[in-house]
Amino acid sequence: MKYIHSQELLEIPEGVKVSIKSRIVTVEGPRGKLVKDLSHLAVNFTLPKKNVISIEIHHGNRKNVATLRTVRSLINNLVIGVTKGFKYKMRYVYAHFPINVNLSKNAETDLFEVEIRNFIGEKIVRRIVMQEGVDVETSTSQKDELVLSGNSLENVSQSAADIQQICRVRNKDIRKVGINSLTYPHIVIFFLSRTFR
């Protein structure tokens, strides 16, 4: 079944400027500027009212209509990023071997690096380079907690996923042994909490 005309509306708050040229969306706000390339999607952008963006598609099937909502969510995440920002909190929990986490900023690339030592008592040093625009710090209120923050939801969440992936426990049952990992027992994923600033 084809839908003749499908439309999604997105309101832009005050103090945020959105410009779209050749399906490349640029959002500027008080916290900075974000750019998202949507040129691979066959959607049309119009401005029916001031501070309202209309995302439209003609003669689309269900998948095409689903991309409308995806595009709306992506642009909304950009707007939230330049107004409030995103913050992920990650805790590392261990039973026997204390995990050592060191944070540093590379002078050449200007990106943060997370270095994890003594994971399950291993001598291997795990290094993760954060995505562009992601700040990392240790929490002052909670022990053994990393706080990742930035404007781009994709970069912040991908950096958190990179840390989680490099600290996967392989060939061991974390439920019974209670070995140290960056997870709680019985939970295979990293403890995450996502908040807006």
C-alpha positions as CSV (number, residue, x, y, z in Angstrom):
1,M,0.0,0.0,0.0
2,K,1.3,3.4,-0.9
3,Y,0.6,6.6,1.0
4,I,-0.1,9.5,-1.3
5,H,1.2,12.1,1.1
6,S,2.8,11.7,4.6
7,Q,4.0,14.6,6.7
8,E,5.8,15.1,10.1
9,L,6.1,18.5,11.8
10,L,8.9,19.6,14.1
11,E,8.8,22.7,16.2
12,I,12.0,24.6,16.6
13,P,12.5,26.4,20.0
14,E,13.6,30.0,20.4
15,G,17.3,30.6,20.1
16,V,17.9,27.7,17.7
17,K,18.6,28.3,14.0
18,V,18.1,25.4,11.6
19,S,19.2,25.6,8.0
20,I,18.7,22.8,5.4
21,K,20.6,22.9,2.1
22,S,20.6,19.8,-0.2
23,R,19.3,17.7,2.7
24,I,22.3,18.6,4.9
25,V,20.8,19.9,8.1
26,T,22.8,22.4,10.2
27,V,21.5,23.3,13.7
28,E,23.0,26.2,15.6
29,G,22.2,27.0,19.3
30,P,23.6,28.3,22.5
31,R,25.9,25.2,23.0
32,G,27.3,25.1,19.5
33,K,26.7,23.8,16.0
34,L,25.8,20.3,14.7
35,V,25.6,19.1,11.1
36,K,23.8,16.0,9.9
37,D,23.9,14.7,6.3
38,L,20.5,13.3,5.2
39,S,21.2,13.4,1.5
40,H,20.7,9.7,1.1
41,L,17.0,9.9,2.2
42,A,14.3,10.9,-0.3
43,V,12.4,13.4,1.9
44,N,11.3,17.0,1.3
45,F,11.7,19.8,3.8
46,T,9.4,22.9,3.8
47,L,8.8,25.7,6.2
48,P,5.0,26.1,6.6
49,K,5.3,28.5,9.6
50,K,8.0,30.3,11.4
51,N,9.9,27.9,13.7
52,V,8.2,24.8,12.2
53,I,9.8,22.4,9.9
54,S,7.7,20.1,7.7
55,I,9.2,16.8,6.6
56,E,7.2,15.3,3.7
57,I,7.2,12.3,1.4
58,H,4.9,11.5,-1.5
59,H,3.9,8.1,-2.7
60,G,5.8,6.2,-0.1
61,N,5.3,2.8,1.3
62,R,5.6,1.9,5.0
63,K,9.4,1.9,5.1
64,N,9.5,5.4,3.5
65,V,6.9,6.7,6.0
66,A,9.0,5.2,8.8
67,T,12.0,7.2,7.6
68,L,9.9,10.4,8.1
69,R,9.7,9.7,11.8
70,T,13.4,8.8,11.9
71,V,14.4,12.1,10.2
72,R,12.2,14.0,12.7
73,S,13.9,12.2,15.6
74,L,17.4,12.9,14.3
75,I,16.7,16.6,13.8
76,N,15.0,16.7,17.3
77,N,18.2,15.1,18.8
78,L,20.3,17.8,17.1
79,V,18.0,20.5,18.6
80,I,18.2,19.0,22.1
81,G,22.0,18.7,21.7
82,V,22.6,22.4,20.9
83,T,20.2,23.5,23.7
84,K,20.7,21.1,26.6
85,G,23.3,18.5,25.6
86,F,23.5,14.8,26.5
87,K,25.2,13.1,29.4
88,Y,25.8,9.4,29.9
89,K,26.9,8.0,33.3
90,M,28.8,4.7,33.3
91,R,29.8,2.8,36.5
92,Y,32.4,0.1,36.7
93,V,31.8,-2.6,39.3
94,Y,34.3,-5.2,40.3
95,A,34.5,-8.0,42.9
96,H,38.2,-8.8,43.4
97,F,40.6,-6.9,41.0
98,P,40.1,-3.2,41.3
99,I,39.8,-1.6,37.8
100,N,42.1,1.4,37.2
101,V,40.7,4.0,34.8
102,N,42.8,6.9,33.6
103,L,41.6,9.8,31.5
104,S,43.8,11.9,29.3
105,K,43.4,14.4,26.4
106,N,45.5,13.9,23.3
107,A,47.3,17.2,22.4
108,E,47.4,16.5,18.7
109,T,43.9,15.3,18.0
110,D,42.3,17.2,21.0
111,L,40.2,14.0,21.8
112,F,39.8,12.3,25.1
113,E,41.3,8.9,25.7
114,V,40.2,6.4,28.4
115,E,42.7,3.9,29.6
116,I,41.5,0.8,31.5
117,R,44.0,-1.3,33.5
118,N,43.8,-4.4,35.7
119,F,40.5,-5.5,34.1
120,I,39.9,-9.0,35.5
121,G,43.5,-8.9,36.7
122,E,44.8,-8.8,33.1
123,K,48.0,-7.1,32.2
124,I,46.5,-5.8,28.9
125,V,46.0,-2.1,28.8
126,R,42.7,-1.1,27.0
127,R,42.7,2.3,25.3
128,I,39.6,3.9,23.9
129,V,39.6,7.1,21.9
130,M,36.4,9.1,22.4
131,Q,34.4,10.5,19.5
132,E,34.7,14.1,18.5
133,G,33.1,16.6,20.9
134,V,32.8,14.1,23.8
135,D,34.1,15.2,27.2
136,V,34.9,12.5,29.8
137,E,35.4,13.1,33.5
138,T,35.2,11.0,36.7
139,S,32.2,11.7,38.9
140,T,32.8,13.6,42.1
141,S,29.6,12.4,43.8
142,Q,29.8,8.7,42.9
143,K,32.7,6.4,43.3
144,D,33.9,4.5,40.2
145,E,31.7,6.4,37.7
146,L,32.5,8.0,34.4
147,V,30.5,10.8,33.0
148,L,30.5,11.3,29.2
149,S,28.9,14.5,27.9
150,G,28.6,16.3,24.7
151,N,26.2,17.9,22.2
152,S,25.9,15.0,19.7
153,L,23.8,12.1,20.9
154,E,25.4,9.8,18.4
155,N,29.0,10.6,19.4
156,V,28.3,10.4,23.2
157,S,26.4,7.1,22.9
158,Q,29.0,5.6,20.5
159,S,31.8,6.5,22.9
160,A,29.9,4.8,25.7
161,A,29.3,1.7,23.5
162,D,33.0,1.6,22.6
163,I,33.9,1.5,26.3
164,Q,31.4,-1.3,26.9
165,Q,32.5,-3.3,23.9
166,I,36.2,-3.3,24.9
167,C,35.4,-4.5,28.4
168,R,33.3,-7.5,27.5
169,V,34.0,-10.6,29.6
170,R,34.7,-13.6,27.4
171,N,34.7,-17.3,28.3
172,K,33.7,-16.6,31.9
173,D,30.4,-16.8,33.6
174,I,30.0,-13.4,35.4
175,R,26.9,-14.6,37.3
176,K,28.7,-17.2,39.3
177,V,32.3,-16.1,39.6
178,G,31.6,-12.5,40.4
179,I,34.6,-11.3,38.5
180,N,35.2,-7.6,37.9
181,S,33.8,-6.0,34.9
182,L,32.3,-2.8,33.9
183,T,28.9,-4.4,34.5
184,Y,26.7,-5.5,37.4
185,P,26.4,-9.2,37.9
186,H,23.5,-10.7,35.9
187,I,23.7,-7.7,33.5
188,V,25.8,-8.1,30.4
189,I,25.5,-4.5,29.4
190,F,27.3,-1.5,30.9
191,F,25.3,0.4,33.5
192,L,24.1,3.5,31.6
193,S,21.9,6.4,32.5
194,R,21.2,9.0,29.8
195,T,20.2,12.5,30.9
196,F,19.9,15.9,29.4
197,R,22.0,18.5,31.0
